[in-house]
């Protein structure tokens, strides 16, 4: 806990944006692969646009060169082209309607465009594009002898070529939302272009007139023949009807004068009523036959039976009361008994009377129904006989009426056709004749220039994008973050002799060589030194316990892993930690040169013979608490195997004496030393050089480390341009002027 506070207090005065990575040391390769898929799937659109803009900035010369080349070709071709003039004419087409003057077809003036209307206009456009109409225009204008049309001397006999020339320069289309057909023709002669359009329009209209007139003539001749035949049929059918009516005496016979039919209807209605009356009375008759007085009483509401039964009930009630109060031999009891007997006799007599009346009514209704049914049957026979004679009469009358109606309709149509054929009326006419254009349509140099510039820039961007994808290098932090699920530990600015920010002037030694490896020592207040402090903070905070062994490696040689190693060691030593910087790149050791130390003794000495660590270590006077173990005298073939085999023991010994051990290793893709040593490190840092390492090489290096379960903490982007917007965004606190100042040192 105290170390964390010490670290944070040490950097509290520095306004540096630190990205704290997620700890991934204990995560497997499959977890990182899943993170990578999710990472790429959630990339915002702004990141893609930013990447595209960086490609444009990086390859703007390619884009401009491609665009200028396209513009040059198009403008040159436009200047060498012959001027083309386009004449325009318009004709209107109205679909025929069934309603019109005298009943014949007229023009459909409705404004609503339906599928039939569009189909009719498309048909007319197809007629305008026929070879026959084009050949007629060629013959009328003698285009076969016109060199302005043929492009040669006088030609004859090559009709197919001339027709193709017409169609090549002819364009016919429908104006949207109207019934106007637009005819366009291009030619090097403006007068010839207008003449072709006008002649085509006139020939088209004349052809339509002729076809309409021929159709009307044919229809008229056909109708005349049909009328003559129908006239004979009408006369013949009429004579047959008259003769039949005379033979059967059926003059003036119709439905209103037909007494037999009327009488049949009356009898039918009477029989229906009689049946209903008989059914009702049969119901009463069956009730009367039941002999139940209460049912008979219901047949005639308010009749005498009902009254007598009420009187009888009253007497019986009195009899019951008197029997209780008086004895059976009382006079009143005897009197009431007599009255009850008389009333009962009256009820029975009235019931018999009603029964006889109902029986009589039922038999009367039954007899009436029988008589009406017999009369109906007799009348049906009379009606059948009449209908048998009238059927043939109706057939003859219908035949006569049909022939007469057909004859009248055809006679009217013949008159209409005769009138319409004499009128020069058409559904097509010319509304805007073509005029010779004053200005050429092609070439339109301004339009061609604008389009060529637009397509040139677009094509240049595509070319730049393609070239970038063919040789895709990781240039910016965003590209590295897209390519890898590893967290970014920080960005290191570009410090070189030719860097335009001028920061390298303070990093030269006595011999004039640039020493970016010591920027944290020589320029502790520079932006480069601040970036290493941010990286140290990210590494320490990415682990619960501060990592002791930090292994720094890269994919390829020359990516700056030694520079990062030395500066990380200096930054950690300034936190008052005992730091050991070890150079394990035995093939190309460079730590001793970076730290300006002697390589007489070092790691090679420690590997080949027993020696105390203090004897081979070198200290840095300018950086207290920093100790360096250079490669020393080495034998590559022997020392490399010794180092890998005894690396774990060495690390265990170093952990006891130092707080942090920074190990500078060989590149991963070139040698396997770093991969084998990475399993003993608490934190593995992968350094990538902007603009040097390809995406596939970066991913390959990660894959090699993940396969051995190395504790990958993240990556460091080295060599970012100090003036780039990406670097300013990463360290966004500093303004442009302040960045340069900090880059030069303070």
Secondary structure, DSSP 8 states (H G I E B T S, - for coil): -HHHHHHHHHTTT-----------TT--HHHHHHHHHHHHHT--HHHHHHHHHHHHHHTHHHHHHHHHHHHHHHHHHHHHS--BEEEEEEEEE--EES--GGGS-EE-------HHHHHHHHHHHHHHT-HHHHHHHHHHHTGGG-HHHHSSS---S-HHHHHHHHHHHEEEEE-TTSSEEEEEEEESSHHHHHHHHHHHHHHHHHHHHHHHHHHHHHHHHHHHHHHHHHHHHHHHHHHHHHHHHHHHT-TT--TTT-HHHHHHHHHHHHHHHHHHHHHHHHHHHHHHHTT-HHHHHHHSTT-HHHHHHHHHHHHHHHHHHHHHHS-TT-HHHHHHHHHHHHHHHHHHHHHHHHHHHHHHHHHHHHHHHHHHHHHHHHHHHHHHHHHHHHHHHHHHHHHHHHHHHHHHHHHHHHHHHHHHHHS---SEEEEE-----SS-SB--HHHHHHHHHHHHHHHHHHHHHHHHHHT-B--SHHHHHHH-SS-EEEEEE---TT-TT-GGGGGB-TTS-B-GGGHHHH-TTSHHHHHHHHHHHHHHHTSSS--SEEEEEESSTTSSHHHHHHHHHHHHHTTT--EEEEE---SS--HHHHTT---SSSHHHHHHS---HHHH-EE-TTSTTEEEE---S--HHHHHHHHHHHHHHHHHHHHHH-SEEEEE---TTT-SHHHHHHTT-SEEEEEEETTTSBHHHHHHHHHHHHHTT--EEEEEEEEE-TTSHHHHHHTTTS-HHHHHHHHH--
